[in-house]
Amino acid sequence: MKGTLPRQGTSRKPGNSSSKPSNSRNPSASRKPRAARRPSTSPAPPTSRRPSRRTLLVLTGVCLALAALVVTAVTLLRPDRTDDVASLDGHPVTRDELLFHMRRLAPTVQNELRNTYHLKGTIDWNAKAGAKTALQRLETRALDEVRQDRTTLALAKEQGLVDSVDYADFLADLARENQSRADAVAAGKTVYGVTEFTPEEYYTHRLTEITTNLKERLSANARDPLRVTDAEVRRTFDADRDDWSANATTYKYAQLVVPVPAGASADFAARLQRRVSAAEHLASVATAEPGAKLTTATYDGGDSTGVNAHDQDLMAVLGKLRPGQVSAAVTAPGQITYYELASKKVDEDKAFAAYRQRIRQSLVEEKFTTFLQRRVRNSDMKVDTSALDAIKAKEVQR
């Protein structure tokens, strides 16, 4: 059986018995005689008491408040902290992201405000423009842009075209892209486009690329939401045949060129216009105008697309005329020209073959716009109005 351990006392550990107490004085030092102490007249110190319950509660409250301030300060100083001003379908929209869009859209909104409210000079973002300040209008416009673009990115993520919809990841992608281009330049490789993107340039480039890929992905198969059938293409062509057939139309026309004589009066063009309007055909005008030249020609719209500016302008004029109709005056230095359409013949098979791909693309565009807007309307955006109000005009003007 174990013995009971001796109780520990308060005695010091054994040491050198010759050691002096810490408060001992050197006996060899001379001592001055102490002055006689006068009796103390101060009251005796009060007897210490435990703090009251109320005091403890007050001290506890102060400590909790200080702790909250410390936590807030640490949170504000965290490098990974994000200031969320809104959320879209649960995904945060940060303050930096909204400011990025506000700065992008600021010139556009400024022009719109000038045109709508007839504003002059520099826009004061804190001044009222209608019922809202200019800054509030810019914030609303930027939030609409975020909602539209984030919906596009979310759709792209569903289709496996992007990994993230977050602004921070966009900036990381931008850094990687610019580093890749810098490395290519350093290695002497060909770099197409800019050698370094600004955030605004890269955002536009990336969103355009994603949108194009989405249209292709969502229109490839029979059951895809953007799928366009051959029957839809044909119906669209038949509904606006004249618009789609310009490049497959053969035009027969007359051209009247009337020289403007030196020293002609200011109303020469107006008087000529009255004579042309009164005549049945340009041929009757040509015989009465000194120096006028009348020619006839045939123009095949399909042969000259993109060849030269003159042919493009000619097709633009003839395409608006009905057989027997005379164009408006086409003025040039020293002369005035009129065109009269004699006839036009459309090769429908050629026209449909030339335009069906363009028609298909236009229908995909229409379906994509409708499809995306439906998703935008069904999205859930929550806005922190206090965080929005904290944004200052000077932050947009950086």
C-alpha positions as a Markdown table, in Angstrom:
| # | Residue | x | y | z |
|---|---|---|---|---|
| 1 | Met | 0.0 | 0.0 | 0.0 |
| 2 | Lys | 1.3 | 3.4 | -1.0 |
| 3 | Gly | 2.0 | 5.8 | 1.7 |
| 4 | Thr | 0.3 | 9.2 | 1.8 |
| 5 | Leu | 2.3 | 11.8 | 0.1 |
| 6 | Pro | 3.5 | 14.6 | 2.3 |
| 7 | Arg | 1.6 | 17.9 | 1.9 |
| 8 | Gln | 3.5 | 20.5 | 0.0 |
| 9 | Gly | 4.3 | 23.5 | 2.1 |
| 10 | Thr | 5.3 | 27.0 | 1.2 |
| 11 | Ser | 8.9 | 26.8 | 2.3 |
| 12 | Arg | 11.6 | 27.7 | -0.2 |
| 13 | Lys | 13.8 | 25.1 | -1.7 |
| 14 | Pro | 17.0 | 24.5 | 0.2 |
| 15 | Gly | 19.9 | 26.6 | -1.1 |
| 16 | Asn | 23.1 | 28.2 | 0.0 |
| 17 | Ser | 22.5 | 29.3 | 3.5 |
| 18 | Ser | 25.0 | 32.1 | 3.1 |
| 19 | Ser | 22.9 | 33.8 | 0.4 |
| 20 | Lys | 21.4 | 37.1 | 1.4 |
| 21 | Pro | 17.7 | 38.0 | 1.3 |
| 22 | Ser | 17.0 | 40.1 | -1.8 |
| 23 | Asn | 15.9 | 43.1 | 0.2 |
| 24 | Ser | 18.9 | 43.1 | 2.6 |
| 25 | Arg | 21.2 | 46.2 | 2.6 |
| 26 | Asn | 25.0 | 46.2 | 2.6 |
| 27 | Pro | 26.1 | 46.5 | 6.2 |
| 28 | Ser | 29.2 | 48.3 | 5.3 |
| 29 | Ala | 27.2 | 51.1 | 3.6 |
| 30 | Ser | 26.8 | 54.3 | 5.7 |
| 31 | Arg | 23.3 | 55.0 | 6.8 |
| 32 | Lys | 21.8 | 58.4 | 7.1 |
| 33 | Pro | 19.7 | 59.0 | 10.2 |
| 34 | Arg | 16.0 | 58.8 | 9.4 |
| 35 | Ala | 13.9 | 61.8 | 9.8 |
| 36 | Ala | 11.3 | 61.4 | 12.5 |
| 37 | Arg | 8.1 | 60.4 | 10.9 |
| 38 | Arg | 5.1 | 62.7 | 11.4 |
| 39 | Pro | 1.9 | 61.1 | 12.3 |
| 40 | Ser | -0.3 | 60.5 | 9.1 |
| 41 | Thr | -3.4 | 62.5 | 8.9 |
| 42 | Ser | -4.8 | 60.8 | 5.7 |
| 43 | Pro | -7.8 | 58.6 | 6.2 |
| 44 | Ala | -7.3 | 54.9 | 6.2 |
| 45 | Pro | -7.8 | 53.2 | 2.9 |
| 46 | Pro | -11.3 | 51.9 | 2.4 |
| 47 | Thr | -11.9 | 48.2 | 2.7 |
| 48 | Ser | -11.9 | 46.6 | -0.8 |
| 49 | Arg | -15.3 | 45.3 | -2.0 |
| 50 | Arg | -16.3 | 43.0 | -4.9 |
| 51 | Pro | -17.7 | 44.9 | -8.0 |
| 52 | Ser | -21.4 | 45.1 | -8.2 |
| 53 | Arg | -23.4 | 43.0 | -10.6 |
| 54 | Arg | -24.2 | 46.2 | -12.7 |
| 55 | Thr | -20.5 | 47.0 | -13.0 |
| 56 | Leu | -19.8 | 43.5 | -14.2 |
| 57 | Leu | -22.5 | 43.7 | -16.8 |
| 58 | Val | -21.2 | 47.1 | -18.1 |
| 59 | Leu | -17.6 | 45.7 | -18.2 |
| 60 | Thr | -18.8 | 42.6 | -20.1 |
| 61 | Gly | -20.7 | 44.8 | -22.6 |
| 62 | Val | -17.6 | 46.9 | -23.2 |
| 63 | Cys | -15.5 | 43.8 | -23.7 |
| 64 | Leu | -17.9 | 42.3 | -26.2 |
| 65 | Ala | -18.1 | 45.6 | -28.1 |
| 66 | Leu | -14.3 | 45.7 | -28.3 |
| 67 | Ala | -14.2 | 42.1 | -29.5 |
| 68 | Ala | -16.7 | 42.9 | -32.2 |
| 69 | Leu | -14.6 | 45.9 | -33.4 |
| 70 | Val | -11.5 | 43.7 | -33.5 |
| 71 | Val | -13.3 | 41.0 | -35.5 |
| 72 | Thr | -14.7 | 43.7 | -37.9 |
| 73 | Ala | -11.2 | 45.2 | -38.4 |
| 74 | Val | -9.7 | 41.8 | -39.1 |
| 75 | Thr | -12.4 | 41.0 | -41.6 |
| 76 | Leu | -11.9 | 44.3 | -43.3 |
| 77 | Leu | -8.2 | 43.7 | -43.6 |
| 78 | Arg | -8.4 | 40.1 | -44.9 |
| 79 | Pro | -6.9 | 39.9 | -48.3 |
| 80 | Asp | -9.6 | 37.4 | -49.5 |
| 81 | Arg | -12.5 | 39.6 | -48.4 |
| 82 | Thr | -15.2 | 40.4 | -51.0 |
| 83 | Asp | -17.7 | 43.3 | -50.8 |
| 84 | Asp | -20.9 | 41.9 | -52.3 |
| 85 | Val | -23.4 | 44.4 | -53.6 |
| 86 | Ala | -25.8 | 41.9 | -55.1 |
| 87 | Ser | -26.3 | 38.3 | -55.9 |
| 88 | Leu | -27.7 | 36.6 | -59.0 |
| 89 | Asp | -29.2 | 33.1 | -58.5 |
| 90 | Gly | -27.0 | 32.8 | -55.4 |
| 91 | His | -23.7 | 33.8 | -57.1 |
| 92 | Pro | -22.3 | 37.0 | -55.5 |
| 93 | Val | -21.8 | 40.2 | -57.4 |
| 94 | Thr | -18.8 | 42.0 | -55.9 |
| 95 | Arg | -18.3 | 45.7 | -55.6 |
| 96 | Asp | -15.3 | 45.6 | -57.8 |
| 97 | Glu | -17.3 | 43.8 | -60.5 |
| 98 | Leu | -20.0 | 46.4 | -60.5 |
| 99 | Leu | -17.5 | 49.2 | -60.6 |
| 100 | Phe | -15.8 | 47.6 | -63.6 |
| 101 | His | -19.1 | 47.6 | -65.5 |
| 102 | Met | -20.0 | 51.1 | -64.4 |
| 103 | Arg | -16.7 | 52.4 | -65.7 |
| 104 | Arg | -17.2 | 50.5 | -69.0 |
| 105 | Leu | -20.7 | 52.0 | -69.4 |
| 106 | Ala | -20.0 | 55.5 | -68.1 |
| 107 | Pro | -19.3 | 57.1 | -71.6 |
| 108 | Thr | -22.5 | 55.4 | -73.1 |
| 109 | Val | -24.7 | 56.6 | -70.2 |
| 110 | Gln | -23.2 | 60.1 | -70.4 |
| 111 | Asn | -24.2 | 60.4 | -74.1 |
| 112 | Glu | -27.6 | 59.0 | -73.4 |
| 113 | Leu | -28.2 | 61.5 | -70.6 |
| 114 | Arg | -27.0 | 64.4 | -72.8 |
| 115 | Asn | -29.4 | 63.4 | -75.6 |
| 116 | Thr | -32.3 | 62.6 | -73.3 |
| 117 | Tyr | -32.0 | 65.6 | -70.9 |
| 118 | His | -30.2 | 68.0 | -73.2 |
| 119 | Leu | -27.3 | 68.2 | -70.8 |
| 120 | Lys | -24.2 | 70.2 | -71.7 |
| 121 | Gly | -20.5 | 69.8 | -70.7 |
| 122 | Thr | -19.2 | 67.4 | -68.1 |
| 123 | Ile | -21.8 | 65.2 | -66.5 |
| 124 | Asp | -22.2 | 65.7 | -62.7 |
| 125 | Trp | -22.9 | 62.1 | -61.5 |
| 126 | Asn | -24.4 | 63.4 | -58.2 |
| 127 | Ala | -26.9 | 65.7 | -60.0 |
| 128 | Lys | -30.5 | 64.7 | -60.7 |
| 129 | Ala | -31.3 | 63.5 | -64.2 |
| 130 | Gly | -35.1 | 63.1 | -64.0 |
| 131 | Ala | -36.2 | 61.2 | -60.9 |
| 132 | Lys | -32.7 | 59.7 | -60.2 |
| 133 | Thr | -29.1 | 61.0 | -60.1 |
| 134 | Ala | -26.9 | 60.2 | -63.0 |
| 135 | Leu | -24.9 | 57.9 | -60.7 |
| 136 | Gln | -28.0 | 55.9 | -59.8 |
| 137 | Arg | -28.9 | 55.6 | -63.5 |
| 138 | Leu | -25.4 | 54.3 | -64.2 |
| 139 | Glu | -25.7 | 51.8 | -61.3 |
| 140 | Thr | -29.0 | 50.5 | -62.6 |
| 141 | Arg | -27.6 | 50.2 | -66.1 |
| 142 | Ala | -24.5 | 48.3 | -64.8 |
| 143 | Leu | -26.7 | 45.9 | -62.8 |
| 144 | Asp | -28.7 | 45.2 | -65.9 |
| 145 | Glu | -25.5 | 44.5 | -67.8 |
| 146 | Val | -24.3 | 42.1 | -65.0 |
| 147 | Arg | -27.6 | 40.3 | -65.0 |
| 148 | Gln | -27.5 | 39.8 | -68.8 |
| 149 | Asp | -23.9 | 38.8 | -69.1 |
| 150 | Arg | -23.9 | 36.6 | -66.0 |
| 151 | Thr | -26.9 | 34.7 | -67.4 |
| 152 | Thr | -24.9 | 34.2 | -70.6 |
| 153 | Leu | -21.9 | 32.9 | -68.6 |
| 154 | Ala | -24.1 | 30.6 | -66.5 |
| 155 | Leu | -25.6 | 29.1 | -69.7 |
| 156 | Ala | -22.0 | 28.7 | -71.0 |
| 157 | Lys | -21.0 | 26.9 | -67.7 |
| 158 | Glu | -24.0 | 24.5 | -68.1 |
| 159 | Gln | -22.7 | 23.7 | -71.6 |
| 160 | Gly | -19.2 | 23.1 | -70.4 |
| 161 | Leu | -17.8 | 26.1 | -72.2 |
| 162 | Val | -16.5 | 27.9 | -69.1 |
| 163 | Asp | -15.6 | 26.8 | -65.6 |
| 164 | Ser | -16.7 | 29.8 | -63.6 |
| 165 | Val | -18.9 | 32.9 | -63.8 |
| 166 | Asp | -17.1 | 34.9 | -61.1 |
| 167 | Tyr | -15.3 | 38.2 | -61.7 |
| 168 | Ala | -12.2 | 37.1 | -59.8 |
| 169 | Asp | -11.8 | 34.1 | -62.2 |
| 170 | Phe | -12.3 | 36.5 | -65.1 |
| 171 | Leu | -9.3 | 38.6 | -63.9 |
| 172 | Ala | -7.3 | 35.4 | -63.4 |
| 173 | Asp | -8.1 | 34.3 | -67.0 |
| 174 | Leu | -7.0 | 37.8 | -68.2 |
| 175 | Ala | -3.7 | 37.5 | -66.4 |
| 176 | Arg | -3.0 | 34.1 | -67.9 |
| 177 | Glu | -3.9 | 35.2 | -71.4 |
| 178 | Asn | -1.7 | 38.3 | -71.2 |
| 179 | Gln | 1.2 | 36.2 | -69.8 |
| 180 | Ser | 0.7 | 33.7 | -72.6 |
| 181 | Arg | 0.9 | 36.4 | -75.2 |
| 182 | Ala | 3.9 | 38.0 | -73.6 |
| 183 | Asp | 5.7 | 34.6 | -73.6 |
| 184 | Ala | 4.8 | 34.1 | -77.3 |
| 185 | Val | 6.2 | 37.5 | -78.2 |
| 186 | Ala | 9.4 | 36.8 | -76.2 |
| 187 | Ala | 9.8 | 33.5 | -78.1 |
| 188 | Gly | 9.4 | 35.3 | -81.4 |
| 189 | Lys | 6.1 | 33.6 | -82.2 |
| 190 | Thr | 3.2 | 35.3 | -84.1 |
| 191 | Val | 0.5 | 36.8 | -81.9 |
| 192 | Tyr | -2.8 | 37.6 | -83.5 |
| 193 | Gly | -4.6 | 40.7 | -82.3 |
| 194 | Val | -3.2 | 42.7 | -79.4 |
| 195 | Thr | -0.2 | 41.7 | -77.5 |
| 196 | Glu | -1.8 | 42.6 | -74.2 |
| 197 | Phe | -5.5 | 43.0 | -73.4 |
| 198 | Thr | -7.0 | 45.6 | -71.2 |
| 199 | Pro | -9.7 | 44.2 | -68.9 |
| 200 | Glu | -12.4 | 46.0 | -71.0 |
| 201 | Glu | -10.9 | 44.6 | -74.3 |
| 202 | Tyr | -10.7 | 41.1 | -72.9 |
| 203 | Tyr | -14.2 | 41.1 | -71.4 |
| 204 | Thr | -15.7 | 42.0 | -74.8 |
| 205 | His | -13.5 | 39.5 | -76.6 |
| 206 | Arg | -14.3 | 36.7 | -74.2 |
| 207 | Leu | -18.0 | 37.4 | -74.1 |
| 208 | Thr | -18.3 | 37.5 | -77.9 |
| 209 | Glu | -16.4 | 34.2 | -78.2 |
| 210 | Ile | -18.6 | 32.6 | -75.6 |
| 211 | Thr | -21.8 | 33.8 | -77.3 |
| 212 | Thr | -20.7 | 32.5 | -80.7 |
| 213 | Asn | -19.9 | 29.1 | -79.2 |
| 214 | Leu | -23.2 | 29.0 | -77.4 |
| 215 | Lys | -25.2 | 29.6 | -80.6 |
| 216 | Glu | -23.3 | 26.9 | -82.3 |
| 217 | Arg | -23.7 | 24.4 | -79.4 |
| 218 | Leu | -27.4 | 25.1 | -78.9 |
| 219 | Ser | -28.4 | 24.9 | -82.6 |
| 220 | Ala | -26.5 | 21.8 | -83.7 |
| 221 | Asn | -29.0 | 19.0 | -83.0 |
| 222 | Ala | -32.7 | 18.5 | -83.8 |
| 223 | Arg | -34.0 | 19.1 | -80.3 |
| 224 | Asp | -31.7 | 22.0 | -79.4 |
| 225 | Pro | -33.5 | 25.2 | -78.4 |
| 226 | Leu | -31.9 | 27.2 | -81.2 |
| 227 | Arg | -32.3 | 24.7 | -83.9 |
| 228 | Val | -33.5 | 26.2 | -87.2 |
| 229 | Thr | -35.2 | 24.0 | -89.8 |
| 230 | Asp | -35.0 | 24.2 | -93.6 |
| 231 | Ala | -38.7 | 25.0 | -93.6 |
| 232 | Glu | -38.2 | 28.0 | -91.3 |
| 233 | Val | -35.4 | 29.3 | -93.6 |
| 234 | Arg | -37.6 | 29.0 | -96.7 |
| 235 | Arg | -40.6 | 30.8 | -95.0 |
| 236 | Thr | -38.3 | 33.6 | -94.0 |
| 237 | Phe | -37.0 | 33.9 | -97.5 |
| 238 | Asp | -40.5 | 33.9 | -99.1 |
| 239 | Ala | -41.8 | 36.5 | -96.6 |
| 240 | Asp | -39.1 | 39.1 | -97.6 |
| 241 | Arg | -38.1 | 37.9 | -101.0 |
| 242 | Asp | -37.0 | 41.3 | -102.4 |
| 243 | Asp | -34.7 | 42.0 | -99.4 |
| 244 | Trp | -33.0 | 38.6 | -99.7 |
| 245 | Ser | -32.8 | 38.6 | -103.5 |
| 246 | Ala | -30.7 | 41.7 | -104.2 |
| 247 | Asn | -27.6 | 39.7 | -105.1 |
| 248 | Ala | -29.5 | 37.4 | -107.4 |
| 249 | Thr | -31.3 | 40.0 | -109.4 |
| 250 | Thr | -30.6 | 41.3 | -112.8 |
| 251 | Tyr | -31.5 | 45.0 | -113.3 |
| 252 | Lys | -32.0 | 46.8 | -116.7 |
| 253 | Tyr | -31.9 | 50.6 | -116.2 |
| 254 | Ala | -31.2 | 54.0 | -117.8 |
| 255 | Gln | -28.8 | 56.5 | -116.4 |
| 256 | Leu | -29.0 | 60.2 | -117.0 |
| 257 | Val | -26.0 | 62.4 | -116.2 |
| 258 | Val | -26.6 | 66.2 | -116.3 |
| 259 | Pro | -23.5 | 68.5 | -116.0 |
| 260 | Val | -23.9 | 71.5 | -113.7 |
| 261 | Pro | -22.7 | 74.5 | -115.8 |
| 262 | Ala | -20.2 | 76.9 | -114.5 |
| 263 | Gly | -21.9 | 79.8 | -112.7 |
| 264 | Ala | -25.2 | 78.0 | -112.4 |
| 265 | Ser | -27.7 | 79.6 | -110.1 |
| 266 | Ala | -28.3 | 78.2 | -106.6 |
| 267 | Asp | -31.7 | 76.8 | -107.6 |
| 268 | Phe | -30.3 | 74.8 | -110.7 |
| 269 | Ala | -30.7 | 71.4 | -109.0 |
| 270 | Ala | -34.2 | 72.3 | -107.8 |
| 271 | Arg | -35.4 | 73.4 | -111.3 |
| 272 | Leu | -33.8 | 70.2 | -112.8 |
| 273 | Gln | -35.6 | 68.1 | -110.2 |
| 274 | Arg | -39.0 | 69.6 | -111.2 |
| 275 | Arg | -38.4 | 68.9 | -114.9 |
| 276 | Val | -37.4 | 65.3 | -114.1 |
| 277 | Ser | -40.5 | 64.8 | -111.9 |
| 278 | Ala | -42.8 | 66.2 | -114.7 |
| 279 | Ala | -41.3 | 64.0 | -117.4 |
| 280 | Glu | -42.6 | 60.5 | -118.1 |
| 281 | His | -39.1 | 59.0 | -118.7 |
| 282 | Leu | -35.5 | 60.2 | -118.4 |
| 283 | Ala | -35.2 | 60.1 | -122.2 |
| 284 | Ser | -37.4 | 63.1 | -122.7 |
| 285 | Val | -35.4 | 65.1 | -120.2 |
| 286 | Ala | -32.1 | 64.2 | -121.8 |
| 287 | Thr | -33.0 | 65.9 | -125.1 |
| 288 | Ala | -33.8 | 69.2 | -123.3 |
| 289 | Glu | -30.7 | 69.5 | -121.1 |
| 290 | Pro | -27.5 | 70.9 | -122.6 |
| 291 | Gly | -24.7 | 68.4 | -122.3 |
| 292 | Ala | -26.8 | 65.7 | -120.7 |
| 293 | Lys | -25.8 | 62.1 | -121.4 |
| 294 | Leu | -28.3 | 59.2 | -121.3 |
| 295 | Thr | -27.1 | 55.5 | -121.3 |
| 296 | Thr | -28.7 | 52.2 | -120.7 |
| 297 | Ala | -27.2 | 49.1 | -119.1 |
| 298 | Thr | -27.8 | 45.8 | -117.4 |
| 299 | Tyr | -26.6 | 45.1 | -113.9 |
| 300 | Asp | -26.3 | 41.7 | -112.3 |
| 301 | Gly | -26.3 | 42.1 | -108.6 |
| 302 | Gly | -24.7 | 38.7 | -108.0 |
| 303 | Asp | -21.6 | 39.6 | -110.0 |
| 304 | Ser | -20.4 | 42.7 | -108.1 |
| 305 | Thr | -21.0 | 42.1 | -104.4 |
| 306 | Gly | -18.0 | 43.5 | -102.6 |
| 307 | Val | -16.1 | 44.3 | -105.9 |
| 308 | Asn | -16.2 | 48.1 | -105.6 |
| 309 | Ala | -18.0 | 51.0 | -103.9 |
| 310 | His | -19.7 | 52.2 | -107.2 |
| 311 | Asp | -21.4 | 48.9 | -107.8 |
| 312 | Gln | -22.5 | 48.6 | -104.2 |
| 313 | Asp | -24.0 | 52.2 | -104.4 |
| 314 | Leu | -25.6 | 51.3 | -107.7 |
| 315 | Met | -27.3 | 48.2 | -106.2 |
| 316 | Ala | -28.5 | 50.2 | -103.2 |
| 317 | Val | -30.2 | 52.7 | -105.6 |
| 318 | Leu | -31.7 | 50.2 | -108.0 |
| 319 | Gly | -32.8 | 47.8 | -105.3 |
| 320 | Lys | -35.3 | 50.4 | -104.0 |
| 321 | Leu | -36.9 | 51.1 | -107.3 |
| 322 | Arg | -40.0 | 49.6 | -109.0 |
| 323 | Pro | -39.9 | 49.1 | -112.8 |
| 324 | Gly | -40.6 | 52.5 | -114.4 |
| 325 | Gln | -39.6 | 54.5 | -111.3 |
| 326 | Val | -36.9 | 57.2 | -111.3 |
| 327 | Ser | -34.5 | 57.6 | -108.4 |
| 328 | Ala | -33.8 | 60.7 | -106.4 |
| 329 | Ala | -30.9 | 62.9 | -107.6 |
| 330 | Val | -27.4 | 61.5 | -106.9 |
| 331 | Thr | -25.1 | 64.5 | -106.7 |
| 332 | Ala | -21.4 | 64.6 | -107.3 |
| 333 | Pro | -19.0 | 67.5 | -108.0 |
| 334 | Gly | -20.0 | 69.1 | -111.3 |
| 335 | Gln | -22.9 | 66.8 | -112.2 |
| 336 | Ile | -26.3 | 65.4 | -111.1 |
| 337 | Thr | -27.3 | 61.8 | -111.9 |
| 338 | Tyr | -30.7 | 60.0 | -112.1 |
| 339 | Tyr | -31.5 | 56.3 | -112.6 |
| 340 | Glu | -34.6 | 54.8 | -114.1 |
| 341 | Leu | -35.3 | 51.1 | -113.6 |
| 342 | Ala | -36.7 | 49.4 | -116.7 |
| 343 | Ser | -37.0 | 45.9 | -115.3 |
| 344 | Lys | -35.6 | 43.4 | -112.9 |
| 345 | Lys | -35.5 | 39.6 | -112.9 |
| 346 | Val | -34.9 | 37.5 | -109.8 |
| 347 | Asp | -33.3 | 34.1 | -110.0 |
| 348 | Glu | -35.0 | 32.7 | -106.9 |
| 349 | Asp | -33.0 | 29.4 | -106.8 |
| 350 | Lys | -29.8 | 31.4 | -107.0 |
| 351 | Ala | -31.0 | 33.9 | -104.4 |
| 352 | Phe | -32.1 | 31.2 | -101.9 |
| 353 | Ala | -28.8 | 29.3 | -102.4 |
| 354 | Ala | -26.9 | 32.6 | -101.8 |
| 355 | Tyr | -28.9 | 33.7 | -98.7 |
| 356 | Arg | -30.1 | 30.6 | -96.9 |
| 357 | Gln | -27.0 | 30.4 | -94.6 |
| 358 | Arg | -27.3 | 34.1 | -93.8 |
| 359 | Ile | -31.1 | 33.6 | -93.1 |
| 360 | Arg | -30.3 | 30.6 | -90.9 |
| 361 | Gln | -27.8 | 32.7 | -88.9 |
| 362 | Ser | -30.3 | 35.5 | -88.5 |
| 363 | Leu | -32.9 | 33.1 | -87.2 |
| 364 | Val | -30.5 | 31.6 | -84.7 |
| 365 | Glu | -29.7 | 35.1 | -83.5 |
| 366 | Glu | -33.4 | 35.8 | -83.0 |
| 367 | Lys | -33.9 | 32.5 | -81.1 |
| 368 | Phe | -30.9 | 33.1 | -78.9 |
| 369 | Thr | -32.0 | 36.6 | -78.0 |
| 370 | Thr | -35.5 | 35.2 | -77.0 |
| 371 | Phe | -34.0 | 32.2 | -75.2 |
| 372 | Leu | -31.6 | 34.3 | -73.2 |
| 373 | Gln | -34.1 | 37.0 | -72.3 |
| 374 | Arg | -36.4 | 34.4 | -70.9 |
| 375 | Arg | -33.6 | 33.1 | -68.6 |
| 376 | Val | -32.8 | 36.7 | -67.6 |
| 377 | Arg | -36.4 | 37.3 | -66.6 |
| 378 | Asn | -36.5 | 34.1 | -64.6 |
| 379 | Ser | -33.2 | 34.9 | -62.8 |
| 380 | Asp | -33.3 | 36.0 | -59.2 |
| 381 | Met | -31.2 | 39.1 | -58.5 |
| 382 | Lys | -31.0 | 40.5 | -55.0 |
| 383 | Val | -29.4 | 44.0 | -54.4 |
| 384 | Asp | -27.9 | 45.3 | -51.2 |
| 385 | Thr | -29.1 | 48.9 | -51.5 |
| 386 | Ser | -26.9 | 50.1 | -48.6 |
| 387 | Ala | -23.8 | 48.7 | -50.4 |
| 388 | Leu | -25.0 | 50.4 | -53.6 |
| 389 | Asp | -25.5 | 53.7 | -51.9 |
| 390 | Ala | -21.9 | 53.5 | -50.5 |
| 391 | Ile | -20.5 | 53.8 | -54.1 |
| 392 | Lys | -19.2 | 57.3 | -54.8 |
| 393 | Ala | -18.9 | 59.2 | -58.1 |
| 394 | Lys | -15.2 | 59.6 | -57.8 |
| 395 | Glu | -14.8 | 55.8 | -57.9 |
| 396 | Val | -16.3 | 55.8 | -61.4 |
| 397 | Gln | -14.1 | 58.6 | -62.6 |
| 398 | Arg | -10.8 | 56.8 | -62.0 |
